[in-house]
């Protein structure tokens, strides 16, 4: 009996299984990690208020007149009339800005955290209490009221001209310090279609998401309007919409991949790249250039009985050093590990690596978008 065809089939099957194991696994991400419901978002609120009860660390009112004006206006609203022209010398009051984020679907009576930041020359907000402060939105309407004790994650002390400080003292938080007074309407409860917005516009991700939703939920459920917006045919009743979106958000989209990007922080020298970065074969030569400037004092003595004066001058020595930069051949890489291995061959510092990456991008050897923050 001839077993060669059977052995050949087994060999082909083994090779196929080995290739499947060695191939990179397709990435999958949930819909809730890739997109947001259009119109369902946070809303920024801001307000101006006063923090009282400070232990002599408040604003110096002679340098911050708005603090005194705000205090006199507040006292007038409380029925206390301060004689005109009175100069208040207060050390326990500080003018602050109060900010918070109003979550979606917030209802009156709900409490949210607020951040309190000094806007004058107060030394510390530790131990202070924020007085009732209205928080307004972009439309000028009051959506929340804030009040409470300020929590500062730091400490400090000063005496005899010396000062010691831990962390930041000019800003703090009030947990559950604001009460929502007005809700923000959202299009989620409307009878119209819902729309998903991708956090990063990408046509391939939008196509994969539409295919996944239509395959799991039903044909015609999702339609891509462009590379960012996907329209959903949702039920009309609110309860059914909640169940529908809960099912949509947990779907895993296979094949979604972020665009190739290299993020560079020029201030700290940090370089971060994602797995989509590709490197073509290229030759790189990079040398170090250093300039050293040193100054040494030189004393000039006059001749005896000349009546001259001794003069001290400085002599500057400038030295320029340029390190050798041999040409290094970098093999191309289609995986992030290969790109990192190739760049490590250069032995460059993070600051040098920033210049090298910019040059690689200009030469067309780096397939990625450079973003400098």
HELIX and SHEET records of a PDB file:
HELIX    1   1 UNK A    4  UNK A   22  1                                  19    
HELIX    2   2 UNK A   31  UNK A   34  1                                   4    
HELIX    3   3 UNK A   65  UNK A   77  1                                  13    
HELIX    4   4 UNK A  187  UNK A  189  5                                   3    
HELIX    5   5 UNK A  203  UNK A  216  1                                  14    
HELIX    6   6 UNK A  238  UNK A  249  1                                  12    
HELIX    7   7 UNK A  336  UNK A  344  1                                   9    
HELIX    8   8 UNK A  350  UNK A  363  1                                  14    
SHEET    1   A 2 UNK A  28  UNK A  30  0                                        
SHEET    2   A 2 UNK A 252  UNK A 254 -1                                        
SHEET    1   B 4 UNK A  35  UNK A  37  0                                        
SHEET    2   B 4 UNK A 194  UNK A 198 -1                                        
SHEET    3   B 4 UNK A 229  UNK A 232 -1                                        
SHEET    4   B 4 UNK A 222  UNK A 224 -1                                        
SHEET    1   C 7 UNK A  43  UNK A  52  0                                        
SHEET    2   C 7 UNK A  94  UNK A 102 -1                                        
SHEET    3   C 7 UNK A 111  UNK A 118 -1                                        
SHEET    4   C 7 UNK A 171  UNK A 180 -1                                        
SHEET    5   C 7 UNK A 142  UNK A 149 -1                                        
SHEET    6   C 7 UNK A 129  UNK A 136 -1                                        
SHEET    7   C 7 UNK A  43  UNK A  52 -1                                        
SHEET    1   D 2 UNK A 155  UNK A 159  0                                        
SHEET    2   D 2 UNK A 162  UNK A 166 -1                                        
SHEET    1   E 3 UNK A 270  UNK A 273  0                                        
SHEET    2   E 3 UNK A 261  UNK A 265 -1                                        
SHEET    3   E 3 UNK A 369  UNK A 372  1                                        
SHEET    1   F 2 UNK A 278  UNK A 279  0                                        
SHEET    2   F 2 UNK A 366  UNK A 367 -1                                        
SHEET    1   G 2 UNK A 282  UNK A 285  0                                        
SHEET    2   G 2 UNK A 327  UNK A 330 -1                                        
SHEET    1   H 2 UNK A 289  UNK A 300  0                                        
SHEET    2   H 2 UNK A 311  UNK A 322 -1                                        
END                                                                             
